[in-house]
Amino acid sequence: MRRLRVMVVDDSGLTVKKMVKLLGELGHEVAAVATTGRQAVTDYPTVAPDMVAMDITMPDLNGIEATRLIMAADPEARIIIVTSHGQEQMVMDAIEAGAKGYILKPVKLEKLRETLETVAEKYLP
């Protein structure tokens, strides 16, 4: 699989640290980190990542709304929702907003690899 530039969006420093570590282990680059949905929407056009790993529950603008806004600006955006157990309805809302997949927390290396590969194969040129 080719090296991806991934934007990590999460308000939890611990989750961001883990995602950066896992993405590095998989040979991918963290193109940017955003700690709020609003920051993700603002930074996305400049960062132009191959993929976005988006948390759902964040202050100021949740991941569903951020996904909706990014998809409105870039219909080709590839967003993967990173969420906790028990948020099935929110995951469905995120998919309806344009997310291409999801991963449950705590994120496991193999599941991250599998999800990135699936989304890349299906949606990257």
C-alpha atoms as a printed R data frame, in Angstrom:
    type eleno elety resid chain resno       x      y      z
1   ATOM     1    CA   MET     A     1   0.000  0.000  0.000
2   ATOM     2    CA   ARG     A     2   1.252  3.473 -0.800
3   ATOM     3    CA   ARG     A     3   2.206  5.945  1.925
4   ATOM     4    CA   LEU     A     4  -0.804  8.059  2.887
5   ATOM     5    CA   ARG     A     5  -0.903 11.591  4.266
6   ATOM     6    CA   VAL     A     6  -3.456 11.419  7.093
7   ATOM     7    CA   MET     A     7  -5.023 14.291  9.032
8   ATOM     8    CA   VAL     A     8  -5.817 13.214 12.611
9   ATOM     9    CA   VAL     A     9  -8.781 15.014 14.210
10  ATOM    10    CA   ASP     A    10  -9.394 14.321 17.910
11  ATOM    11    CA   ASP     A    11  -9.652 16.403 21.068
12  ATOM    12    CA   SER     A    12  -7.971 13.694 23.173
13  ATOM    13    CA   GLY     A    13  -4.196 14.108 23.356
14  ATOM    14    CA   LEU     A    14  -3.888 10.429 24.240
15  ATOM    15    CA   THR     A    15  -5.816  9.334 21.147
16  ATOM    16    CA   VAL     A    16  -3.825 11.686 18.923
17  ATOM    17    CA   LYS     A    17  -0.558 10.305 20.315
18  ATOM    18    CA   LYS     A    18  -1.712  6.720 19.707
19  ATOM    19    CA   MET     A    19  -2.931  7.466 16.164
20  ATOM    20    CA   VAL     A    20   0.366  9.193 15.292
21  ATOM    21    CA   LYS     A    21   2.274  6.158 16.600
22  ATOM    22    CA   LEU     A    22   0.100  3.612 14.748
23  ATOM    23    CA   LEU     A    23   0.132  5.550 11.480
24  ATOM    24    CA   GLY     A    24   3.922  5.787 11.723
25  ATOM    25    CA   GLU     A    25   4.177  2.030 12.308
26  ATOM    26    CA   LEU     A    26   2.101  1.499  9.168
27  ATOM    27    CA   GLY     A    27   4.444  3.766  7.185
28  ATOM    28    CA   HIS     A    28   2.018  6.665  6.779
29  ATOM    29    CA   GLU     A    29   2.611 10.366  7.381
30  ATOM    30    CA   VAL     A    30   0.550 12.496  9.771
31  ATOM    31    CA   ALA     A    31  -0.102 15.511  7.560
32  ATOM    32    CA   ALA     A    32  -1.711 17.538 10.363
33  ATOM    33    CA   VAL     A    33  -3.463 17.266 13.706
34  ATOM    34    CA   ALA     A    34  -6.650 19.164 14.572
35  ATOM    35    CA   THR     A    35  -8.149 19.125 18.061
36  ATOM    36    CA   THR     A    36 -11.595 20.449 17.121
37  ATOM    37    CA   GLY     A    37 -14.010 19.919 14.282
38  ATOM    38    CA   ARG     A    38 -13.854 23.611 13.383
39  ATOM    39    CA   GLN     A    39 -10.057 23.464 13.137
40  ATOM    40    CA   ALA     A    40 -10.356 20.391 10.878
41  ATOM    41    CA   VAL     A    41 -12.748 22.197  8.536
42  ATOM    42    CA   THR     A    42 -10.520 25.295  8.454
43  ATOM    43    CA   ASP     A    43  -7.226 23.404  7.964
44  ATOM    44    CA   TYR     A    44  -8.440 20.710  5.556
45  ATOM    45    CA   PRO     A    45  -8.101 22.700  2.294
46  ATOM    46    CA   THR     A    46  -4.527 23.753  3.093
47  ATOM    47    CA   VAL     A    47  -3.441 20.316  4.348
48  ATOM    48    CA   ALA     A    48  -5.127 18.440  1.459
49  ATOM    49    CA   PRO     A    49  -4.646 15.011  3.100
50  ATOM    50    CA   ASP     A    50  -5.214 11.664  1.401
51  ATOM    51    CA   MET     A    51  -7.385 10.682  4.350
52  ATOM    52    CA   VAL     A    52  -8.866 12.103  7.566
53  ATOM    53    CA   ALA     A    53  -9.253 10.140 10.812
54  ATOM    54    CA   MET     A    54 -12.125 12.007 12.497
55  ATOM    55    CA   ASP     A    55 -13.369 11.683 16.076
56  ATOM    56    CA   ILE     A    56 -17.117 12.203 16.575
57  ATOM    57    CA   THR     A    57 -17.352 13.806 20.003
58  ATOM    58    CA   MET     A    58 -15.428 17.095 20.116
59  ATOM    59    CA   PRO     A    59 -15.979 20.600 21.443
60  ATOM    60    CA   ASP     A    60 -17.310 23.375 19.171
61  ATOM    61    CA   LEU     A    61 -18.162 21.205 16.144
62  ATOM    62    CA   ASN     A    62 -18.655 17.447 16.284
63  ATOM    63    CA   GLY     A    63 -17.151 15.035 13.773
64  ATOM    64    CA   ILE     A    64 -20.453 14.512 11.959
65  ATOM    65    CA   GLU     A    65 -20.893 18.230 11.255
66  ATOM    66    CA   ALA     A    66 -17.189 18.602 10.410
67  ATOM    67    CA   THR     A    67 -17.521 15.679  7.970
68  ATOM    68    CA   ARG     A    68 -20.584 17.280  6.402
69  ATOM    69    CA   LEU     A    69 -18.767 20.623  5.941
70  ATOM    70    CA   ILE     A    70 -15.581 19.054  4.549
71  ATOM    71    CA   MET     A    71 -17.598 16.895  2.128
72  ATOM    72    CA   ALA     A    72 -19.542 19.981  0.962
73  ATOM    73    CA   ALA     A    73 -16.242 21.717  0.167
74  ATOM    74    CA   ASP     A    74 -14.542 18.596 -1.254
75  ATOM    75    CA   PRO     A    75 -16.870 15.771 -2.355
76  ATOM    76    CA   GLU     A    76 -13.770 13.601 -2.938
77  ATOM    77    CA   ALA     A    77 -12.662 13.817  0.727
78  ATOM    78    CA   ARG     A    78 -11.919 10.469  2.357
79  ATOM    79    CA   ILE     A    79 -12.950 10.594  6.012
80  ATOM    80    CA   ILE     A    80 -12.811  7.689  8.437
81  ATOM    81    CA   ILE     A    81 -14.686  8.070 11.706
82  ATOM    82    CA   VAL     A    82 -12.849  7.020 14.873
83  ATOM    83    CA   THR     A    83 -15.414  6.388 17.586
84  ATOM    84    CA   SER     A    84 -16.141  4.730 20.906
85  ATOM    85    CA   HIS     A    85 -18.391  1.704 21.349
86  ATOM    86    CA   GLY     A    86 -22.074  2.493 21.732
87  ATOM    87    CA   GLN     A    87 -22.203  5.303 19.177
88  ATOM    88    CA   GLU     A    88 -23.762  3.255 16.374
89  ATOM    89    CA   GLN     A    89 -26.361  5.891 15.452
90  ATOM    90    CA   MET     A    90 -23.667  8.565 15.326
91  ATOM    91    CA   VAL     A    91 -21.565  6.343 13.050
92  ATOM    92    CA   MET     A    92 -24.566  5.924 10.727
93  ATOM    93    CA   ASP     A    93 -25.094  9.705 10.749
94  ATOM    94    CA   ALA     A    94 -21.409 10.194  9.880
95  ATOM    95    CA   ILE     A    95 -21.643  7.701  6.997
96  ATOM    96    CA   GLU     A    96 -24.715  9.553  5.725
97  ATOM    97    CA   ALA     A    97 -22.692 12.787  5.991
98  ATOM    98    CA   GLY     A    98 -20.061 11.251  3.706
99  ATOM    99    CA   ALA     A    99 -17.613  9.296  5.878
100 ATOM   100    CA   LYS     A   100 -16.110  6.347  4.002
101 ATOM   101    CA   GLY     A   101 -15.625  4.042  6.986
102 ATOM   102    CA   TYR     A   102 -15.125  3.846 10.731
103 ATOM   103    CA   ILE     A   103 -12.833  2.406 13.387
104 ATOM   104    CA   LEU     A   104 -13.738  1.697 17.002
105 ATOM   105    CA   LYS     A   105 -11.644  2.951 19.921
106 ATOM   106    CA   PRO     A   106  -9.337  1.762 21.284
107 ATOM   107    CA   VAL     A   107  -7.779  1.689 17.814
108 ATOM   108    CA   LYS     A   108  -5.904 -1.510 16.990
109 ATOM   109    CA   LEU     A   109  -3.065 -1.579 14.443
110 ATOM   110    CA   GLU     A   110  -4.563 -4.306 12.246
111 ATOM   111    CA   LYS     A   111  -8.020 -2.726 12.145
112 ATOM   112    CA   LEU     A   112  -6.478  0.641 11.237
113 ATOM   113    CA   ARG     A   113  -4.417 -0.985  8.464
114 ATOM   114    CA   GLU     A   114  -7.442 -2.842  7.114
115 ATOM   115    CA   THR     A   115  -9.699  0.233  7.141
116 ATOM   116    CA   LEU     A   116  -7.102  2.499  5.507
117 ATOM   117    CA   GLU     A   117  -6.430 -0.099  2.804
118 ATOM   118    CA   THR     A   118 -10.124 -0.649  2.094
119 ATOM   119    CA   VAL     A   119 -10.898  3.063  1.831
120 ATOM   120    CA   ALA     A   120  -7.743  3.758 -0.225
121 ATOM   121    CA   GLU     A   121  -8.517  0.939 -2.685
122 ATOM   122    CA   LYS     A   122 -12.079  2.092 -3.122
123 ATOM   123    CA   TYR     A   123 -11.703  5.880 -3.133
124 ATOM   124    CA   LEU     A   124  -8.142  6.936 -3.993
125 ATOM   125    CA   PRO     A   125  -7.275  7.477 -7.667
